[in-house]
Amino acid sequence: MIKQAMERRGLIDALLAGDGFADIVLRGGQVVNTLTREIYPADVAIKGSRILMAGDARELVGPDTTVVDVEGMTISPGFIDSHMHFESSMLTVTEFSRLSIPSGTTTLIADPHEIGNALGPAGMKAMADEAGQVPNHVRLVVPALVPDCPALETAGADVSSGDMEDLLGYPNIVGIGELQGFSLARHVYQNTPEIVTDLVASTTYASSTGRVVDGNAPGLSGAELAAHIIAAGGRTSCHETTTKAECMEKLRQGVHVFMREGSTQKNMAECVRAVTEEGMDSRRCILATDDMLAGDLKTLGHMNEIIRRTIRQGVAPAEAIQMATSNPAAYFGLRDRGAIVPGAAADLAIISDLEEMRVEAVFLAGRLAAYRGELLLRLPPYRYPEEVRHSVKRGAVREEELAIHASGAEAVGRCIVAIPDQNLTETREVPLRVSRGQVQCDVSRDVLYMAVVERYGRRGGIGKCFVSGLGIQNGAIAESVAHDTHNIVAAGSSLRDLTAAVNRVIELGGGLAVARDGRILGELRLPVGGLITDELTGEEVAARMEQLERLVREQLGGTLHAPFMHLSFLALSTSPKWKLTDWGLVDVEAFRILEPVV
Amino acid sequence: MIKQAMERRGLIDALLAGDGFADIVLRGGQVVNTLTREIYPADVAIKGSRILMAGDARELVGPDTTVVDVEGMTISPGFIDSHMHFESSMLTVTEFSRLSIPSGTTTLIADPHEIGNALGPAGMKAMADEAGQVPNHVRLVVPALVPDCPALETAGADVSSGDMEDLLGYPNIVGIGELQGFSLARHVYQNTPEIVTDLVASTTYASSTGRVVDGNAPGLSGAELAAHIIAAGGRTSCHETTTKAECMEKLRQGVHVFMREGSTQKNMAECVRAVTEEGMDSRRCILATDDMLAGDLKTLGHMNEIIRRTIRQGVAPAEAIQMATSNPAAYFGLRDRGAIVPGAAADLAIISDLEEMRVEAVFLAGRLAAYRGELLLRLPPYRYPEEVRHSVKRGAVREEELAIHASGAEAVGRCIVAIPDQNLTETREVPLRVSRGQVQCDVSRDVLYMAVVERYGRRGGIGKCFVSGLGIQNGAIAESVAHDTHNIVAAGSSLRDLTAAVNRVIELGGGLAVARDGRILGELRLPVGGLITDELTGEEVAARMEQLERLVREQLGGTLHAPFMHLSFLALSTSPKWKLTDWGLVDVEAFRILEPVV
């Protein structure tokens, strides 16, 4: 605090002493004012890591001031991604930032609920530690409940209200993240009311101590939406709003709608119609990506690209930029971010083409951090401590353990049906042959084996069922990325390959594996929680993922464009209709476990 | 916190249990959505002190639900006055609230810097205690510095950064109020740089612990404005913005502009042109009164009247209402106020005529609190503790002490010139007759005696000069309301009357007095800090003030419509050009004391 006070005193000196000047003045550009929603000519004066002022800064130019000519450029506050998971990129905070900073994205609010499921508070604290090392502004909002459904699945550790004081007091952790465990409000209320009580205890602690509480209310409406909002403490967000009508209702109920537009889910165009068509005040409309893949960050950009798409939907540039600057800053209480005003952090995106959101240069804390897509800062690779690098705590599985048993010659198998580009699934009951007591999959009818293997050395269970929609003809894939508990999920055309793939992931200590004919064709080691690599760069991960996906497509006959991503969501116990956890096949809406055969 | 969690749990039960219902449903009205800036038909369901939801609430009507037909009415969140001083009304929080609540004003953010000058932290805490007793939501923002100019005046107690932790931790105190001591940023910086350091220490403590810090930057621009903003911690407000251009600059620099519109200063119409003419985003435009007199509260109303005038300036009703609800709620971090959303406080204004802002009924915490201007709640009179009822700590003054001395037959006296309806003054140097070593006033040229008598038993000084503009022909007035230190200020046509008036105020233990021909014609006792009465109702104070002002007009020949108000501001050492404190005549812009004769 003393440091902060001295910094402020120094800024005042620079402004009033007469012999104090700016370090840098950006001269001749246009400034995006994210508070008044204007764009107008103004200089920007910077001292140390802070904005001195935007306006006529001639008197702040001294003999040692660096004057940068930015004529023809537009200066925006650095962008904020308000809801994202580093784990989706499989990258460390550092490697993600390396790809993200050149896009002008200077603040990331990350929800570490994946690593939280794998490693509990220790994993989230390890990520918070890394967040403190990077030059961009990274803060975490942590889950109040791990696993999402304690009655239906096993995570690597449990998190509940008793952990909140410890977690929310940890450096770089600023609030509670998505309330996944109450996204099906009525079901949770009816089936596990004690969870509601515990969540409310957590959110009340968080909100009464001034912290943010994200919600997550996909599809909720009316009284159920109201209950979700109240459970979150009354001031909340949702990042899974998919229709205009849903967006309108949520904005009217005070929800900050995080209009999601990431690598996998694209909901912004639909949501933003509440603004473009209905003229609603957009102050609670916020852009977020949720999940970004390394390859997309590299080739498309990050928040600049999301803003560009928002402008394409008919939103004026200044208003679209508000959705990624001042609006989220207000929501998260980031007092010194989101606007170019005196005393704010000098995190800036210098834009050469506003409609295309082409970012020419990026300033971070008053330093030139990136120029024309190239990072200028040196970010040393971050190595995670050993204690979070060993999350797989079980021995190999045997084929027999992955088999689904039935008597007789035929059985009706329950089959999850994957839907391209959705977390939701359909369901299918299909007659299958039984041989030596084992129900056989049927590749000809796109029915594969599927398993979720508990990997934390806790309950030790294996959930089993059948799956359609992946299109695999020959072979199996397995991964320790399996939302949200991140046990090992696998699918394949034979028990032999299924077993090989699962066991390879176990040997790797977490990761992805592709098997055919009993051999491993490809793999990616994810040593940190079985979710993240701290051994590869973003470029290397992108290349490796492309290779693995090509293998699945070309060698296994897979038909989905992102087979590992889709497979990982078939374990997500909070999104309908059927999902597979280590406890077994979950009928999400009925909140119960089904047998894999009828 | 446990109580809060249980309350939330109870609301969730009412929404989801199937057999839980609303206590009250307001049916058939229009709702002002202060987040989406819309007005549309919706029911409002209330449970206990909270909003359950707004929308279709049919399913929340149970056998014990009170359904209120509000057809033809508009339901707004209760209004917020974001910057006001109870002391200006001379009323206790309780008596002020009694007059304010029926106007639909349900939240008051009060700056107790008057009582803080008179009584220091003890006085502000006493007011904070009272704030906790009233049914409306009253919170205090306290001064970081008392007196405003430690080098030029004496207050009843001193407040500085060392007091912040204690004060900001006190119940019902939520931040730092107006930074009066840095309203002349460059002057303060040049003359008392140690004050800047101390203010920054206070504001850094406040902002880094999540508290609000109001600023006050009348007339500041460019680097000086930027310095003021940074001194306030970067996120601040100003309630003394008077021109459209000033408003535009402040909004652009991120200042929350409290467009003032109270009993004395009326700046809203000018400020709001930044919105109506320039189309600026109004999210940081906020309505506030600063000073409201009891009589105006009674006859005109409170925030409803200010909103009405804002609508008259061409602002749409929903946007004008945002300026007194959701905008200030966001600024002050009032998470459960300013919008009718699930979990919010059920503080509502039911409006029968939106353009006229006629308030039919008011709900406070889910209870009907007022109907057609009549308060329905019982507010017991509040009696302040003895220790804050004795702020005048000096004996009577002698005529001789109030005299201005000079040798010779003539002297050039320095004369403050009061300007109607302004805090600013002009200056005048006028030749005056000297008799028996005393400089004589000259009623024929509107030159009166003026004095400020230190009343706290500290320095004991008496500041003296001459004054024009009050128009008094015969007699004197004195009062213990004298911004901001609230010593006893007096002006009159003879030393005899001046002395009589001052001594009557001392005898009263604080208050107002009118003297003529050595006799006291009228008076008002203000026992709490010499500023507030806890003995009279708002109606009684309004009547008494009317009587005293009539006396000044009819018996003394005074020409100003609010002589006591004007006189009290002639002591305000932070607004140019000349002011009188107990230290003497202050040349505000030069930051020095002048002799009363040249």
Chai-1 contact restraints between the chains, C-beta under 6 A:
chainA,res_idxA,chainB,res_idxB,connection_type,confidence,min_distance_angstrom,max_distance_angstrom,comment,restraint_id
A,M1,B,T204,contact,1.0,0.0,6.0,A-B,restraint_1
A,M1,B,S208,contact,1.0,0.0,6.0,A-B,restraint_2
A,Q4,B,T204,contact,1.0,0.0,6.0,A-B,restraint_3
A,A5,B,V200,contact,1.0,0.0,6.0,A-B,restraint_4
A,A5,B,A201,contact,1.0,0.0,6.0,A-B,restraint_5
A,A5,B,T204,contact,1.0,0.0,6.0,A-B,restraint_6
A,R8,B,V200,contact,1.0,0.0,6.0,A-B,restraint_7
A,R8,B,I230,contact,1.0,0.0,6.0,A-B,restraint_8
A,R9,B,T197,contact,1.0,0.0,6.0,A-B,restraint_9
A,R9,B,V200,contact,1.0,0.0,6.0,A-B,restraint_10
A,L11,B,I230,contact,1.0,0.0,6.0,A-B,restraint_11
A,I12,B,A227,contact,1.0,0.0,6.0,A-B,restraint_12
A,I12,B,I230,contact,1.0,0.0,6.0,A-B,restraint_13
A,L15,B,A223,contact,1.0,0.0,6.0,A-B,restraint_14
A,L15,B,A226,contact,1.0,0.0,6.0,A-B,restraint_15
A,L15,B,A227,contact,1.0,0.0,6.0,A-B,restraint_16
A,L16,B,R186,contact,1.0,0.0,6.0,A-B,restraint_17
A,L16,B,Y189,contact,1.0,0.0,6.0,A-B,restraint_18
A,L16,B,A227,contact,1.0,0.0,6.0,A-B,restraint_19
A,N33,B,R252,contact,1.0,0.0,6.0,A-B,restraint_20
A,L35,B,G254,contact,1.0,0.0,6.0,A-B,restraint_21
A,L35,B,R284,contact,1.0,0.0,6.0,A-B,restraint_22
A,T36,B,L251,contact,1.0,0.0,6.0,A-B,restraint_23
A,T36,B,R252,contact,1.0,0.0,6.0,A-B,restraint_24
A,T36,B,M280,contact,1.0,0.0,6.0,A-B,restraint_25
A,T36,B,D281,contact,1.0,0.0,6.0,A-B,restraint_26
A,R37,B,D281,contact,1.0,0.0,6.0,A-B,restraint_27
A,M53,B,A226,contact,1.0,0.0,6.0,A-B,restraint_28
A,R186,B,L16,contact,1.0,0.0,6.0,A-B,restraint_29
A,Y189,B,L16,contact,1.0,0.0,6.0,A-B,restraint_30
A,V200,B,A5,contact,1.0,0.0,6.0,A-B,restraint_31
A,V200,B,R8,contact,1.0,0.0,6.0,A-B,restraint_32
A,V200,B,R9,contact,1.0,0.0,6.0,A-B,restraint_33
A,A201,B,A5,contact,1.0,0.0,6.0,A-B,restraint_34
A,T204,B,M1,contact,1.0,0.0,6.0,A-B,restraint_35
A,T204,B,Q4,contact,1.0,0.0,6.0,A-B,restraint_36
A,T204,B,A5,contact,1.0,0.0,6.0,A-B,restraint_37
A,S208,B,M1,contact,1.0,0.0,6.0,A-B,restraint_38
A,G210,B,G210,contact,1.0,0.0,6.0,A-B,restraint_39
A,A223,B,L15,contact,1.0,0.0,6.0,A-B,restraint_40
A,A226,B,L15,contact,1.0,0.0,6.0,A-B,restraint_41
A,A226,B,M53,contact,1.0,0.0,6.0,A-B,restraint_42
A,A226,B,P342,contact,1.0,0.0,6.0,A-B,restraint_43
A,A227,B,I12,contact,1.0,0.0,6.0,A-B,restraint_44
A,A227,B,L15,contact,1.0,0.0,6.0,A-B,restraint_45
A,A227,B,L16,contact,1.0,0.0,6.0,A-B,restraint_46
A,I229,B,P342,contact,1.0,0.0,6.0,A-B,restraint_47
A,I230,B,R8,contact,1.0,0.0,6.0,A-B,restraint_48
A,I230,B,L11,contact,1.0,0.0,6.0,A-B,restraint_49
A,I230,B,I12,contact,1.0,0.0,6.0,A-B,restraint_50
A,I230,B,P342,contact,1.0,0.0,6.0,A-B,restraint_51
A,I230,B,G343,contact,1.0,0.0,6.0,A-B,restraint_52
A,A231,B,I12,contact,1.0,0.0,6.0,A-B,restraint_53
A,G234,B,D336,contact,1.0,0.0,6.0,A-B,restraint_54
A,G234,B,G343,contact,1.0,0.0,6.0,A-B,restraint_55
A,R235,B,R335,contact,1.0,0.0,6.0,A-B,restraint_56
A,L251,B,T36,contact,1.0,0.0,6.0,A-B,restraint_57
A,R252,B,N33,contact,1.0,0.0,6.0,A-B,restraint_58
A,R252,B,T36,contact,1.0,0.0,6.0,A-B,restraint_59
A,Q253,B,V341,contact,1.0,0.0,6.0,A-B,restraint_60
A,G254,B,L35,contact,1.0,0.0,6.0,A-B,restraint_61
A,G254,B,A339,contact,1.0,0.0,6.0,A-B,restraint_62
A,G254,B,V341,contact,1.0,0.0,6.0,A-B,restraint_63
A,M280,B,T36,contact,1.0,0.0,6.0,A-B,restraint_64
A,D281,B,T36,contact,1.0,0.0,6.0,A-B,restraint_65
A,D281,B,R37,contact,1.0,0.0,6.0,A-B,restraint_66
A,R283,B,R283,contact,1.0,0.0,6.0,A-B,restraint_67
A,R284,B,L35,contact,1.0,0.0,6.0,A-B,restraint_68
A,R335,B,R235,contact,1.0,0.0,6.0,A-B,restraint_69
A,D336,B,G234,contact,1.0,0.0,6.0,A-B,restraint_70
A,A339,B,G254,contact,1.0,0.0,6.0,A-B,restraint_71
A,V341,B,Q253,contact,1.0,0.0,6.0,A-B,restraint_72
A,V341,B,G254,contact,1.0,0.0,6.0,A-B,restraint_73
A,P342,B,A226,contact,1.0,0.0,6.0,A-B,restraint_74
A,P342,B,I229,contact,1.0,0.0,6.0,A-B,restraint_75
A,P342,B,I230,contact,1.0,0.0,6.0,A-B,restraint_76
A,G343,B,I230,contact,1.0,0.0,6.0,A-B,restraint_77
A,G343,B,G234,contact,1.0,0.0,6.0,A-B,restraint_78
